[in-house]
Amino acid sequence: MSWWQALLLLFGALTVLMMVGLPVAFAFLAINLAGALIWFGGEAGLVQVVRNSVASVTNFSLTPIPFFILMGEVLFHTGLAMKTIDSFDRAIRGVPGRLAVVTIVAGTVFSAISGSTVATTALLGSLLLPQMLKRGYHPRMAMGPIMAIGGVDMLIPPSALTVLLGSLAGISISGLLIAGVVPGIAMALMFLAYIVVQAVRHPQLAPAFDSEEVHGWARWGPLLVNVTPLVLIFALVIVAMSAGWATPTESAALGALATVIVCVLYRSLTWKALLDALAGTTAIACLILFIIVGATTFSQILSFSGATNGMVALVQGAALPGWAVLGGMIVILLILGCFVDQVSMMLITLPFFMPLVQHFAWDPLWYGVIYLICMQLGLLTPPFGMLLFTMRSVAPKSIPTQEIYAAVMPYVTMGLGAIVVVLAWPGIATWLPGVLLKR
Amino acid sequence: MSRLHALLMRLADGIAIATIGAITVLVCWDVIARNLGRGNLPWILELTEYALPLATLMAAPWLMWRGQHVRLDVLEMVLSERARARLERVAAAAGLAVSAVLCWYGVVALLDSKRSGAVMLKALVFPEWWLYAPVPIGFALLVLECGRRLLAPSTPAEASP
């Protein structure tokens, strides 16, 4: 079987199995079994699939994933996250599109403590969306910022998907986590500017309303009391990692412990909240890890069948300029992002993309950040962006799904703009890790 | 029968939750002890690695029971109720077949390893087959869950979390 026949067979069968509604991990596992029979030497290959499955997740570089998710889950289940949002709501006054601005600012800070994009969007959506709609905000003005800032969560550490990208692509995990900070904050600022300009130009989109007057400590106190510890936890994770006190796994575990301690100090931790947070963490983390169990062997089968080498050699042989190959990769990621989840996206594309990254000698951190922004856009692009579904689940039934799609489009456009900016100025991605990690 | 099924699913998830909880505590303790100059325990790092496949394989049946595994619902959106139920059964049958094969070869891998006397020789020393034990257990539970879905696609677990 030639490499392209193998490629067509493997991806064709994978697509069919995913389309019939088989969970993504099982679709990969089914292909693995067939692939092992063909390319791994029959029955012995099936035993090898089992061995590979265990080996794929017996990996220390994956252990930050549950810890980063636990940080957000603890804040969510103890109610501390709600207090944080309320603190911003009190502090931010007199700004056009105030509640949308609160969404972006609170979302950015919450991103710095939560490793799960879905949790951030669900939290902001359930708390701020009803308030904005009640105050007469246009649904697009209300929903867009929530989904957009949920996506930025992926760039701002801690981020479970960044850890996974680093682990699967062989890019420094601490480097990649730190590299996401500047682009993430820059995107949040871009969203803020857009909201304020829109609110000034079209006041009917976000009508100003009289809110309770708060001054002095009543205005700034909650921000100091509730938000400072979260910023300190973020700093602890980043400093522990960049100063070499702890590995990314240990920094993540310390972050989780610090979050639990903060919740104890605020007297918001109960056994039930802790157990719920652990259960939520286990579900999200194992969901990701089970796809890896399925898909790691898939990458090996792609390699054994000659599909990976064939495809990579074809691209290299075409002697295309680097920018054309990179542009092609970005287009593939953006299209995939409309249909498949982020973990599958990585597992399908990285076996082909990483040899090309090495071939063109691109900076892996720069490439990693571009890849992350593409995945972030995949969370937002219709019809299957995960955050669109999250928003659907928290938005009132009266808001049509098309309205949710329309709400997110300006932010998708800004995301595309961010890709262009990072392409043109790689320093946006590489400067901070260069300074902190002395690369 | 359905109570026993639910109990098995919850038990497996309970093991996964306890595993994640335990590694969180152990890694924190290790890093704090090391930075306080109390030395470190190299086996913690290793144990954390081994914990991930255990947690993953124990949580997988529970996630299936709750309908939480990531899946594309491209066709579901356009199909009629009846066609959708049929497609769910096809997916459940495929899931059952995949899980049954992996359960069987999980046992084969485990017995192969036991027969060969292979031993994990790092900070912790133990028979290699211990690592493979969660595979047949996890996939056997997935066989049960996929079988249940094949017989009755509507899942009470999804409706009542």
Chai-1 contact restraints between the chains, C-beta under 6 A:
chainA,res_idxA,chainB,res_idxB,connection_type,confidence,min_distance_angstrom,max_distance_angstrom,comment,restraint_id
A,M18,B,L72,contact,1.0,0.0,6.0,A-B,restraint_1
A,M19,B,V74,contact,1.0,0.0,6.0,A-B,restraint_2
A,M19,B,L75,contact,1.0,0.0,6.0,A-B,restraint_3
A,V20,B,L87,contact,1.0,0.0,6.0,A-B,restraint_4
A,V20,B,V90,contact,1.0,0.0,6.0,A-B,restraint_5
A,V20,B,A91,contact,1.0,0.0,6.0,A-B,restraint_6
A,G21,B,R71,contact,1.0,0.0,6.0,A-B,restraint_7
A,G21,B,L87,contact,1.0,0.0,6.0,A-B,restraint_8
A,G21,B,A91,contact,1.0,0.0,6.0,A-B,restraint_9
A,L22,B,A91,contact,1.0,0.0,6.0,A-B,restraint_10
A,L22,B,A94,contact,1.0,0.0,6.0,A-B,restraint_11
A,P23,B,H69,contact,1.0,0.0,6.0,A-B,restraint_12
A,P23,B,R71,contact,1.0,0.0,6.0,A-B,restraint_13
A,V24,B,V70,contact,1.0,0.0,6.0,A-B,restraint_14
A,F26,B,G95,contact,1.0,0.0,6.0,A-B,restraint_15
A,F26,B,V98,contact,1.0,0.0,6.0,A-B,restraint_16
A,L29,B,V98,contact,1.0,0.0,6.0,A-B,restraint_17
A,A30,B,V98,contact,1.0,0.0,6.0,A-B,restraint_18
A,L33,B,V101,contact,1.0,0.0,6.0,A-B,restraint_19
A,L46,B,Y105,contact,1.0,0.0,6.0,A-B,restraint_20
A,V47,B,Y105,contact,1.0,0.0,6.0,A-B,restraint_21
A,V47,B,V108,contact,1.0,0.0,6.0,A-B,restraint_22
A,V47,B,A109,contact,1.0,0.0,6.0,A-B,restraint_23
A,V50,B,Y105,contact,1.0,0.0,6.0,A-B,restraint_24
A,V50,B,G106,contact,1.0,0.0,6.0,A-B,restraint_25
A,V50,B,A109,contact,1.0,0.0,6.0,A-B,restraint_26
A,V50,B,V135,contact,1.0,0.0,6.0,A-B,restraint_27
A,R51,B,A109,contact,1.0,0.0,6.0,A-B,restraint_28
A,V54,B,P53,contact,1.0,0.0,6.0,A-B,restraint_29
A,V54,B,L131,contact,1.0,0.0,6.0,A-B,restraint_30
A,V57,B,L52,contact,1.0,0.0,6.0,A-B,restraint_31
A,V57,B,P53,contact,1.0,0.0,6.0,A-B,restraint_32
A,V57,B,T56,contact,1.0,0.0,6.0,A-B,restraint_33
A,T58,B,E49,contact,1.0,0.0,6.0,A-B,restraint_34
A,T58,B,P53,contact,1.0,0.0,6.0,A-B,restraint_35
A,F60,B,E49,contact,1.0,0.0,6.0,A-B,restraint_36
A,T63,B,T48,contact,1.0,0.0,6.0,A-B,restraint_37
A,P66,B,I20,contact,1.0,0.0,6.0,A-B,restraint_38
A,A246,B,V31,contact,1.0,0.0,6.0,A-B,restraint_39
A,E250,B,V27,contact,1.0,0.0,6.0,A-B,restraint_40
A,E250,B,V31,contact,1.0,0.0,6.0,A-B,restraint_41
A,A253,B,T24,contact,1.0,0.0,6.0,A-B,restraint_42
A,A253,B,V27,contact,1.0,0.0,6.0,A-B,restraint_43
A,A253,B,C28,contact,1.0,0.0,6.0,A-B,restraint_44
A,A256,B,T24,contact,1.0,0.0,6.0,A-B,restraint_45
A,L257,B,C28,contact,1.0,0.0,6.0,A-B,restraint_46
A,L278,B,I17,contact,1.0,0.0,6.0,A-B,restraint_47
A,L278,B,G21,contact,1.0,0.0,6.0,A-B,restraint_48
A,A279,B,I17,contact,1.0,0.0,6.0,A-B,restraint_49
A,T282,B,A16,contact,1.0,0.0,6.0,A-B,restraint_50
A,T282,B,I17,contact,1.0,0.0,6.0,A-B,restraint_51
A,T282,B,I20,contact,1.0,0.0,6.0,A-B,restraint_52
A,T282,B,A59,contact,1.0,0.0,6.0,A-B,restraint_53
A,C286,B,A55,contact,1.0,0.0,6.0,A-B,restraint_54
A,C286,B,T56,contact,1.0,0.0,6.0,A-B,restraint_55
A,C286,B,A59,contact,1.0,0.0,6.0,A-B,restraint_56
A,L287,B,L63,contact,1.0,0.0,6.0,A-B,restraint_57
A,L289,B,T56,contact,1.0,0.0,6.0,A-B,restraint_58
A,F290,B,T56,contact,1.0,0.0,6.0,A-B,restraint_59
A,F290,B,A60,contact,1.0,0.0,6.0,A-B,restraint_60
A,D341,B,V70,contact,1.0,0.0,6.0,A-B,restraint_61
